[in-house]
Amino acid sequence: MNERTPQSPDGASRNSPALDQALDQTLDQALSRSLRPPTLSAAFRRGLEAAIARSGQDDHARLRAQLEREHRQAIRDLHSGYIRVSRGTLTTLVTAAFTCGIALVAVMPWLTEHFGHDVPRVLTGVGVAVAVGFGAFTWWPRSPLARLFD
Amino acid sequence: MPQIAAASDGQRDQDILELLQAGQQADAFGLIMERYEQKVFRLCCSILRQSDQAEDAAKESLVRVWSALPKYDARASLSTWIYTITRNRCLTAIERRRDLASMSDDAVALEVDGLAASGDGGPDDSAQRQLTALVAELPERYRQALTLFYYQDRSVAEVAQMLGQPEGTVKTNLHRARAMLLERLNALGLGDTQTWLEAVA
């Protein structure tokens, strides 16, 4: 792989009738004179250094743009998750309110028969008991007391 | 002086690899520029033909080498890696302009005039221009091998490495290029080809 000495392209090919040695050598000299190595312009190195400096800036700009894109995507994901949870909560509340209303209408005659004028107090008491029970159920897993029983 | 450059590229580029391992990318790139700047440009010239486009491609290739240098893993030799990047940039440049593959005769003539304009302007300049025109009209693989062969001090090994081809293929292409040139010279009816070539040489 290290043939660096001047050489003819293919010594074996000299048997070809079209390429006798003298003609081959003359062609070689003529080509050598005609195909001289091109030279770089004086501004090449300066242009290259500028291009390298620009490429560094491009890298930073690309990285920054990528991070900003990822950040925007994360914000979008969080926002859409929040809206989904909000909608779920609202739907649950509305459904629960309607269900309670319907149930109340259904049991009102029975309540009036058994509690008479105390129905509003009974309903308020039941509501408070349900709210406190629900609150305690939600709060308990996060409370420090729960850890004591684990 | 081809003999001076007889050390293999692998050994010669060892210092560059050591600088890279030491994290001195700028110094390593300085040495790369020193050794490969001209070769990269010549390779671009042989593929793209036009020196202004070759300069742009060489610049892009070296910028790419610079930015990819921290990721160079020495699986291929440094020279092979650099030449591969350069050839790919040239292919991208060719794809970008798309007209090289189907260059019209006028464009070839224009390019040949441009190449020949670098001659001495002496009495044998027209013959030299004619020879350069014949070289420019050779099939791509022959033309690239032939031009690089003379750009690189007639080193088949160097040409093979630059073009990413086996040495045998380069030798075959060089032989066919020369045979084709002689055939075309004879077909031009210039009289004695030997005398005509001596005038150019």
Interface residues (C-beta under 8 A of the other chain):
Chain A: M1 N2 E3 R4 T5 P6 Q7 P9 D10 S13 S16 A18 L19 A22 L23 D24 T26 L27 Q29 A30 L31 S32 R33 S34 L35 R36 P37 P38 L40 S41 F44 R45 G47 L48 A51 I52 S55 D59
Chain B: P2 Q3 A5 A6 A7 S8 M33 E37 Q38 F41 R42 C45 S51 A54 E55 A58 K59 E60 L62 V63 W66 S67 S118 G119 Q128 L131 T132 V135 L146 T147 F149 Y150 Y151 Q152 D153 R154 S155 V156 A157 E158 A160 Q161 E167 V170 K171 T172 L174 H175 R178 A179 L181 L182 E183 T193 Q194 L197 E198 V200 A201
